[in-house]
Amino acid sequence: MTDVSIVIAAYNAARTIEASIRSVLAQATVTVEVLVCDDASTDGTAQVVEAIEDPRVRLVRNASNLGPGGSRNRLMRLARGDYVAFLDADDQMAPERLATMLGVAREHPGALVFDDILECHDLGVELRPFRRVHGGKAFAGPRSASGTRPVSLEQLLASPRLLVKPVVPTHRIRAEALEQSHHRYGEDGLFLWRALARGIPAIYVPSPMYLYRVTPGSLSANTERHALVADCLRLAAEEPGASQQARQHALSRAREYEDLATLRAGRGPTLGKALRYFAGNPVRFPRWLLALGKHRLYALARWRARAPGR
C-alpha cells in the first residue's frame, strides 16, 4: 500500500535532484514512492538518482526529450499510490507536508488539495526563504476550523499568482483522463485548471510547505514563459466544463501575459516599444505598470539576499 506517488520530471537536474528526493523520503507518517523520469539529460541526472539506495525510488529514462508534461504523463501511468503529487526536480518539501495534505484530502474524498508555496532564493547549497506565493488570506470564502477552504476555478484564475502544486487522487486523474500538455511552461497550471473544470473539487491549505527554488536560467526565468502561459490560459477557457466567469478570467489573464510577452520580446521593454504598444492599448497600461513594479521589487529582494540575478 502506497499513500502518495511523487512525480518528478528531471532534465539536467544533477545539482539539485538528490535534495529534492531526500525531502520526499523524509516525509513523516506517510508511505511514498518517488517516480523520477530523466528526460534525456546530458549532465548525469540519472546517475545521481541511481546512487540513492532506497527501494522507494524508481527511475525511468526517456530516449528523447519529451518535456516536463510528457515526462509526468509517463510517470502518472506508473503511479501506484492513492494520490499523485508533483515535485519539480529543483524544489523540496517540508517534512510535514504530505501528512498534512493527506489529512485534509481524506476529509474531502475525491478532492485535490494544494498548499501555499514558499519561494526561496537559490544560494547554491542553501535555500533562503523569501516570500509566500498566496498567503494566509488568499481565496476568500468559508473556512474550516483549521483554516482550509474550498477554491473554485474562478478564484484560481483570478488570483494574483497562478503557481499551484497539488496532491490529486489517482483515481480522479484516470477517471477524467487528465494529462499534462506539451507546453514547456504553464503545462502544470493547465492540468490543474482542467481538473477543476471537469468537476474535481479543490481545497486550499494555507501553510507554506512546498519550497520553490528560484534559480537563474531556469524555465521560470525564461522570458518566453509569458507567451506559453497565455496559450495555456486560452486552452483553459475552451474547457467544456468551465463556467462563463471562469472563461472570462482565463481570457483576461491570457491578455495580461500576452502584454508581458510583447513588451519583453527582443531586448525587453524599451520606452519606445512601450509607448507604441500602449498607444493602441491604453486600458492595459495600469496592469502592466503594476506588474513592472512587482518585478523591480523582486529584483531588489534578490540583490539584498545576495542571490544571482535572473
Helices and strands as residue ranges (DSSP letters): E 4-10, H 17-25, E 32-38, H 45-50, E 57-61, H 67-78, E 83-86, E 92-93, H 97-107, E 112-122, E 127-132, E 149-151, H 153-158, E 166-169, H 170-175, H 187-197, E 202-214, G 219-221, H 225-237, H 244-264, H 271-280, G 282-284, H 285-304
